[in-house]
Amino acid sequence: MDLDDYLARWQALHGGYDPRAARLTGAWLRVVHRVATPLAARRVSPDAVTWSSLVPAAAAVATAYAGGRWPILGAFLVVAGGVLDGVDGAVAAMTDRSTRFGFVLDSLADRVVDGLLLMSLWLLGAPGGLAIGAGAALVLLEYTRARAGFAGMSEIGIVTVGERPTRLVLAAMTFLVCGLVPGHEAVAAAGAGATLAACLAGLAQLLPVVRRTLR
């Protein structure tokens, strides 16, 4: 499946949202398509790719616990996990193996990874209350979108500032700076605070769209 066909399939699976309308989304999907193409050619299971996305996140926790310069490696692990998170859906779309169970499994894996990354920020020095607050805001954002879909909102509606790619970028940047800067507790706190702010802002963006759509 070439890139144009993949983007069209992705658009159909995401309520008609055109990924070309957002430059960052389009660029991200191009990277995902490139990585997914050889896996799809080898008929790798999309569920296997989903499970594999947990490995970099767990390894990133280990680098946060180790401290020192290890969080620099953690930054690359966060990015690798994010790519795998997109690749599973791409492989499913490109091999016509999208399933409802795969959708549920992907969502579950995403929440596990979110939790592991927030744990990592705490290990890097972010206050526990701030990390918990960021997690609560994240869950509220994702839960609102999930319930909106259950209530009949088939389209994405809006790509908010609190979406998962933004959170992964914030986590990767926090890991990187924490590995480069000694005494990095303030950096970890800033990363957790930025995640909290992004999720709350995303929720504020999403709720009016959900209200208009479901009237």
MIDRENSE-94635 format. One record per residue (C-alpha): residue number from 1; residue in three letters; x, y, z. Coordinates in Angstrom, 1 decimal, decimal comma, always signed. Example, Ala and Ser with C-alpha at 12.3 -4.5 7.8 and 13.67 -1.06 7.14 Angstrom:
# residues 2
PT|1|ala|+12,3|-4,5|+7,8
PT|2|ser|+13,7|-1,1|+7,1
This chain:
# residues 215
PT|1|met|+0,0|+0,0|+0,0
PT|2|asp|+1,5|+3,3|-1,1
PT|3|leu|+1,4|+6,5|+1,1
PT|4|asp|-1,6|+8,0|-0,5
PT|5|asp|-3,7|+4,9|-0,1
PT|6|tyr|-2,5|+4,5|+3,5
PT|7|leu|-3,5|+8,1|+4,3
PT|8|ala|-6,9|+7,6|+2,7
PT|9|arg|-7,4|+4,4|+4,8
PT|10|trp|-6,3|+6,2|+7,9
PT|11|gln|-8,8|+9,0|+7,1
PT|12|ala|-11,6|+6,5|+6,7
PT|13|leu|-10,8|+4,8|+10,0
PT|14|his|-10,7|+8,1|+11,9
PT|15|gly|-14,1|+9,6|+11,1
PT|16|gly|-13,1|+11,3|+7,9
PT|17|tyr|-10,4|+13,5|+9,5
PT|18|asp|-7,9|+14,5|+6,7
PT|19|pro|-4,3|+14,0|+8,1
PT|20|arg|-3,0|+16,3|+5,5
PT|21|ala|-4,8|+19,2|+7,2
PT|22|ala|-2,4|+19,1|+10,1
PT|23|arg|+1,3|+19,3|+9,0
PT|24|leu|+2,6|+17,5|+12,2
PT|25|thr|+0,0|+14,7|+11,8
PT|26|gly|+0,8|+14,2|+8,2
PT|27|ala|+4,6|+14,1|+8,8
PT|28|trp|+4,1|+11,6|+11,7
PT|29|leu|+2,0|+9,3|+9,5
PT|30|arg|+4,7|+9,4|+6,8
PT|31|val|+7,3|+8,1|+9,3
PT|32|val|+4,8|+5,5|+10,5
PT|33|his|+4,1|+4,4|+6,9
PT|34|arg|+7,8|+4,0|+6,2
PT|35|val|+8,4|+1,8|+9,3
PT|36|ala|+5,2|-0,2|+8,8
PT|37|thr|+5,7|-1,1|+5,1
PT|38|pro|+8,3|-3,9|+5,6
PT|39|leu|+6,4|-5,3|+8,6
PT|40|ala|+3,2|-5,4|+6,5
PT|41|ala|+5,0|-7,1|+3,7
PT|42|arg|+6,1|-9,8|+6,1
PT|43|arg|+2,5|-10,1|+7,5
PT|44|val|+3,6|-9,3|+11,0
PT|45|ser|+0,6|-9,4|+13,4
PT|46|pro|-0,6|-5,9|+14,4
PT|47|asp|-1,3|-7,2|+17,9
PT|48|ala|+2,3|-8,3|+18,2
PT|49|val|+3,4|-4,8|+17,3
PT|50|thr|+1,0|-3,4|+19,9
PT|51|trp|+2,5|-5,6|+22,6
PT|52|ser|+6,1|-4,7|+21,6
PT|53|ser|+5,3|-1,0|+22,2
PT|54|leu|+5,3|-1,7|+25,9
PT|55|val|+8,9|-2,8|+25,9
PT|56|pro|+10,5|+0,6|+25,2
PT|57|ala|+8,3|+2,3|+27,8
PT|58|ala|+9,3|-0,3|+30,5
PT|59|ala|+12,9|+0,2|+29,6
PT|60|ala|+12,5|+4,0|+29,8
PT|61|val|+11,3|+3,5|+33,4
PT|62|ala|+14,5|+1,7|+34,1
PT|63|thr|+16,6|+4,5|+32,7
PT|64|ala|+14,7|+7,0|+34,9
PT|65|tyr|+15,4|+4,9|+37,9
PT|66|ala|+19,1|+4,6|+37,0
PT|67|gly|+19,5|+8,3|+36,7
PT|68|gly|+22,8|+9,9|+35,6
PT|69|arg|+23,1|+10,0|+31,9
PT|70|trp|+20,7|+7,1|+31,4
PT|71|pro|+17,6|+9,2|+30,8
PT|72|ile|+19,2|+10,3|+27,5
PT|73|leu|+18,7|+6,8|+26,3
PT|74|gly|+15,2|+7,0|+27,8
PT|75|ala|+14,4|+9,8|+25,4
PT|76|phe|+15,1|+7,6|+22,4
PT|77|leu|+13,1|+4,8|+24,0
PT|78|val|+10,1|+7,1|+24,4
PT|79|val|+10,3|+8,0|+20,7
PT|80|ala|+10,7|+4,4|+19,6
PT|81|gly|+7,7|+3,4|+21,7
PT|82|gly|+5,6|+6,2|+20,1
PT|83|val|+6,6|+5,0|+16,6
PT|84|leu|+5,6|+1,5|+17,4
PT|85|asp|+2,3|+2,7|+18,8
PT|86|gly|+1,5|+4,2|+15,4
PT|87|val|+2,9|+1,3|+13,4
PT|88|asp|+0,5|-1,3|+14,8
PT|89|gly|-2,5|+0,6|+13,4
PT|90|ala|-0,6|+1,1|+10,1
PT|91|val|+0,2|-2,5|+9,7
PT|92|ala|-3,5|-3,4|+10,5
PT|93|ala|-4,7|-0,9|+7,9
PT|94|met|-2,2|-1,9|+5,2
PT|95|thr|-2,9|-5,6|+5,6
PT|96|asp|-6,6|-5,2|+6,1
PT|97|arg|-6,5|-6,8|+9,5
PT|98|ser|-8,1|-4,1|+11,6
PT|99|thr|-10,3|-5,7|+14,3
PT|100|arg|-12,4|-4,4|+17,2
PT|101|phe|-10,2|-6,4|+19,7
PT|102|gly|-7,1|-4,8|+18,2
PT|103|phe|-8,6|-1,4|+18,8
PT|104|val|-9,3|-2,2|+22,4
PT|105|leu|-5,8|-3,7|+22,9
PT|106|asp|-4,2|-0,7|+21,3
PT|107|ser|-6,1|+1,6|+23,7
PT|108|leu|-5,2|-0,5|+26,7
PT|109|ala|-1,5|-0,5|+25,7
PT|110|asp|-1,6|+3,3|+25,3
PT|111|arg|-2,9|+3,8|+28,8
PT|112|val|-0,3|+1,4|+30,3
PT|113|val|+2,5|+3,3|+28,5
PT|114|asp|+1,0|+6,6|+29,7
PT|115|gly|+1,2|+5,3|+33,2
PT|116|leu|+4,8|+4,1|+32,8
PT|117|leu|+5,9|+7,5|+31,4
PT|118|leu|+4,3|+9,4|+34,3
PT|119|met|+6,0|+7,0|+36,7
PT|120|ser|+9,2|+7,8|+35,0
PT|121|leu|+8,7|+11,6|+35,5
PT|122|trp|+8,2|+10,9|+39,2
PT|123|leu|+11,4|+8,8|+39,3
PT|124|leu|+13,2|+11,7|+37,6
PT|125|gly|+12,1|+14,0|+40,4
PT|126|ala|+8,7|+15,4|+39,6
PT|127|pro|+6,5|+15,8|+42,7
PT|128|gly|+4,1|+12,8|+43,1
PT|129|gly|+1,1|+15,0|+43,4
PT|130|leu|+1,9|+16,7|+40,1
PT|131|ala|+2,5|+13,4|+38,3
PT|132|ile|-0,8|+12,1|+39,7
PT|133|gly|-2,6|+15,3|+38,6
PT|134|ala|-1,2|+14,9|+35,1
PT|135|gly|-2,4|+11,3|+35,0
PT|136|ala|-5,9|+12,3|+36,1
PT|137|ala|-6,1|+15,1|+33,4
PT|138|leu|-4,9|+12,6|+30,8
PT|139|val|-7,5|+10,0|+31,8
PT|140|leu|-10,2|+12,6|+31,7
PT|141|leu|-9,2|+13,7|+28,2
PT|142|glu|-9,0|+10,2|+26,9
PT|143|tyr|-12,2|+9,1|+28,7
PT|144|thr|-14,2|+12,1|+27,3
PT|145|arg|-13,2|+11,2|+23,8
PT|146|ala|-14,0|+7,5|+24,3
PT|147|arg|-17,4|+8,2|+25,8
PT|148|ala|-18,1|+10,7|+23,0
PT|149|gly|-17,4|+7,9|+20,5
PT|150|phe|-19,7|+5,6|+22,4
PT|151|ala|-22,4|+8,2|+22,3
PT|152|gly|-22,3|+8,5|+18,6
PT|153|met|-19,4|+10,9|+17,7
PT|154|ser|-17,8|+9,0|+14,9
PT|155|glu|-15,4|+11,7|+13,7
PT|156|ile|-12,3|+13,0|+15,6
PT|157|gly|-13,8|+16,5|+15,7
PT|158|ile|-10,6|+18,2|+16,7
PT|159|val|-7,0|+17,4|+17,2
PT|160|thr|-6,3|+19,0|+20,6
PT|161|val|-3,0|+20,1|+22,1
PT|162|gly|-3,2|+17,3|+24,6
PT|163|glu|-3,2|+14,4|+22,2
PT|164|arg|-0,8|+11,5|+22,7
PT|165|pro|+1,9|+12,7|+20,2
PT|166|thr|+2,2|+15,9|+22,2
PT|167|arg|+2,5|+14,0|+25,5
PT|168|leu|+5,2|+11,8|+24,0
PT|169|val|+7,2|+14,7|+22,8
PT|170|leu|+7,0|+16,3|+26,2
PT|171|ala|+8,1|+13,1|+27,9
PT|172|ala|+11,0|+12,6|+25,4
PT|173|met|+12,2|+16,2|+25,9
PT|174|thr|+12,0|+15,8|+29,7
PT|175|phe|+14,1|+12,6|+29,6
PT|176|leu|+16,7|+14,2|+27,3
PT|177|val|+17,1|+17,4|+29,4
PT|178|cys|+17,2|+15,4|+32,7
PT|179|gly|+20,0|+13,3|+31,3
PT|180|leu|+22,0|+16,4|+30,2
PT|181|val|+21,4|+18,6|+33,3
PT|182|pro|+22,6|+17,6|+36,7
PT|183|gly|+20,1|+18,1|+39,6
PT|184|his|+17,1|+17,8|+37,2
PT|185|glu|+14,2|+17,7|+39,6
PT|186|ala|+12,9|+21,0|+38,4
PT|187|val|+13,1|+19,8|+34,8
PT|188|ala|+11,0|+16,7|+35,7
PT|189|ala|+8,5|+18,9|+37,5
PT|190|ala|+8,2|+21,1|+34,4
PT|191|gly|+7,6|+18,1|+32,2
PT|192|ala|+4,9|+16,8|+34,4
PT|193|gly|+3,4|+20,3|+34,7
PT|194|ala|+3,4|+20,7|+30,9
PT|195|thr|+1,7|+17,4|+30,5
PT|196|leu|-1,0|+18,5|+33,0
PT|197|ala|-1,5|+21,8|+31,3
PT|198|ala|-1,6|+20,2|+27,8
PT|199|cys|-4,3|+17,7|+28,9
PT|200|leu|-6,4|+20,3|+30,6
PT|201|ala|-6,2|+22,6|+27,5
PT|202|gly|-7,0|+19,6|+25,3
PT|203|leu|-10,1|+18,9|+27,4
PT|204|ala|-11,2|+22,5|+27,2
PT|205|gln|-10,9|+22,3|+23,4
PT|206|leu|-12,6|+18,9|+23,1
PT|207|leu|-15,7|+19,5|+25,3
PT|208|pro|-17,3|+22,2|+23,1
PT|209|val|-16,8|+20,2|+20,0
PT|210|val|-18,4|+17,1|+21,6
PT|211|arg|-21,3|+19,2|+22,8
PT|212|arg|-21,9|+20,7|+19,3
PT|213|thr|-21,6|+17,3|+17,6
PT|214|leu|-23,9|+15,4|+20,0
PT|215|arg|-26,7|+17,9|+20,2
